Amino acid sequence: MTEIDQITLQVIGHALTSISREMGVTLSRTSCSPIFNEGNDYSCAVFDAKGQMVSHGEFLPIHLGSMAFATDAVVRAFAEEGLEPGDMVILNDPYIGGTHLPDVTLVAPIFFKDDLLGFAVNRAHHLDIGGTVPGSFFSAAQENYQEGLRIAPIKLVRRGEVDPHLLELIVGNTRLPAQLKVDLAAQMSANRTAIRRLTDLADRYGPDEVQSAMSLILDQSERRTREAIRLLPDGDYEATDYIDNDGITDVPRAVHVTVRIRDDRVEVDFTGSSEQAEGPLNSVLGYTYAGVYMVFQAAMDPDITPNAGCYRAIDIIAPKGTIVNPHFPAACTGGNEVTCIIHNTVFRALAQIPASDEGGPHVMACDHGSSNNMIISGRDPRTDERYVIYEYPEGGWGGNRDRDGLSAIWSIVGNTWNVPVEVVEERFPVRVECYELRPDSGGPGAHRGGLGIRRDHRVLDHDATLSIVANRVRIAPWGLDEGLPGDNARFVINPGTDRERPAAPEFGSKAHGVVLEAGEVISQWTAGGGGWGDPGLRDPESVRHDASEGYVTSETARDVYLVQLDGSGQVDHDATSELRAQRGERARQPQ
């Protein structure tokens, strides 16, 4: 390996990160879907010649932890035929390197002269990839074949030339072919950006020096991750969490984990998790690994450069035939929901490790625990063209030892943005009539959970169809250290009227083919985060502030936080002291 000085190493390392970020900017600016150019539901990364992720932008952890499976699948698929300059391979098969079918991956080899330098890889969620229902989230799917077009690794671009027949085959099997064609072109442009920038870097420093820097960057992240793990006490830490149901049978399904810490290694064992679900709530390996990796990157030292080196110290056991590693062809479009529960469960296990002078893991109570997937589809009466709205709104994060949970933010699996109301109303035949924080949705605690949101869409001048694949309607986000759960999610049609009805009456968080007549409203309420610590110990002034901002009601302030507010909204300290003293007396009475 070529020797490299530290200054050059840092310059090359930051250049690689910059390349990944520029890929994302290119993809966003050249796409046409609001899920890309507003919601940022995509990820971009640079891999080395061995298929190890070296750098990425601040995109979706659920993609970044799973894209290595796609790169490995491409290398294996073309081991005999080989890859050439200008090639780009497309795939989305969840069982061959993908996550769920709407996530389409493009892998491009990067050559410097005749030598392989690395790979440009991006993954993006498309609004429709075919299948039984618009938007490709079919809550009653029992086979992956029902969920959309499956693409095994195949060259979409050969030596710089797009295969027009293959492209037409792919877009022709979806409901939004023109849009898909533009967005695939945006993904190609993102990879071309990386190819240009990385070859420029190799031309400046030499390919050997760039590859040496890649190797050293990975090794540094591995070493620092092992150092962080070594600070944690050896032991076995177990936890269980649940998805509401699988959309076929209304029975909770368990994700069980045992985290074993030994010296500088971690083993994450999912033995004891439920058997694979009949419906689409199954997590393929790419999803499962991502759900584990993202927790440890969040829980360890935040200054460690995130890349494949961080993962070398983590072993994952995911028994075949379970909800975290299903047999093909199990349906799995809702696997992102299971990934949310995976990361919640691993956080819950790590929360058993006590804080120490050396730190301990950074953990929080349960977040809103769902991607909140909701699809509205129909024909736009203004143009008579089909449309698909994909809503995946934010919710509350859990409180932690140091502070309240964040409100109206996506789960750490996603890091996506909301699609602004103005964009939704301009692009689609709907009106967003409510978009607000939900009072009392954050789990009460000494550190309160973050609030979920409510977002209402009214369908205008046409009938539409609704599909839902979500979670946390039946099972609330849990609190920690005596903190209380966050409020559940829900989906309601025509709330507050005499036509009010549940959007998903059978399963709460799963539905398909629900008709929304012209003028009807679908209201989506996301869950709040769990609280941390006894709510009766929360600072009264913090409770007063929450009430003044509308985060909690005065009733919750009194009955849960034991804080009495007077008519002007100020803390009545005498009444508050009496409430808390009465609670203390009751706690001391023999049961």
Protein Blocks (a to p, Z undefined) as FASTA:
>chain_A
ZZddfklmmmmmmmmmmmmmmmmmmmmmmmmbfklmmnopacdddddfkopafbdcdddf
klmmmmmmmmmmmmmmmmmnopaehiacddfbfknopabfklccddddddehjacfbdcd
dddddfbegdjbghiiafkbcbfklnoccdddddfbgghiacfklmmmmmmmccblmlmm
mmmmmmmmmmmmmmmmmmmmmmmnopklmmmmmmmmmmmmmmmmmmmmmmpccddddddd
ddfbeolaccddddddddddehjaccddfehiacddfblcdcdfklmmmmmmmmmmmmmc
fkbccdfklmmmpccdddehiaklccdfbdfklmmmmmmmmmmmmmmmmmmpccdfknpa
adddddehpahiacdddddfklopacdddddddddddddfkbccdehiacfklopacddf
klmmmmpccddfbdcddehkaccdfbdcddddddddddehiacddddddehklpccddee
hiacdddddddehehiakbccfblmnopacehiacdehiacdddddddddedjfklgcfk
lmmmmmmnomacfklmmmmnopacdfkopacfklmmmmmmmmmmmmmpcZZ
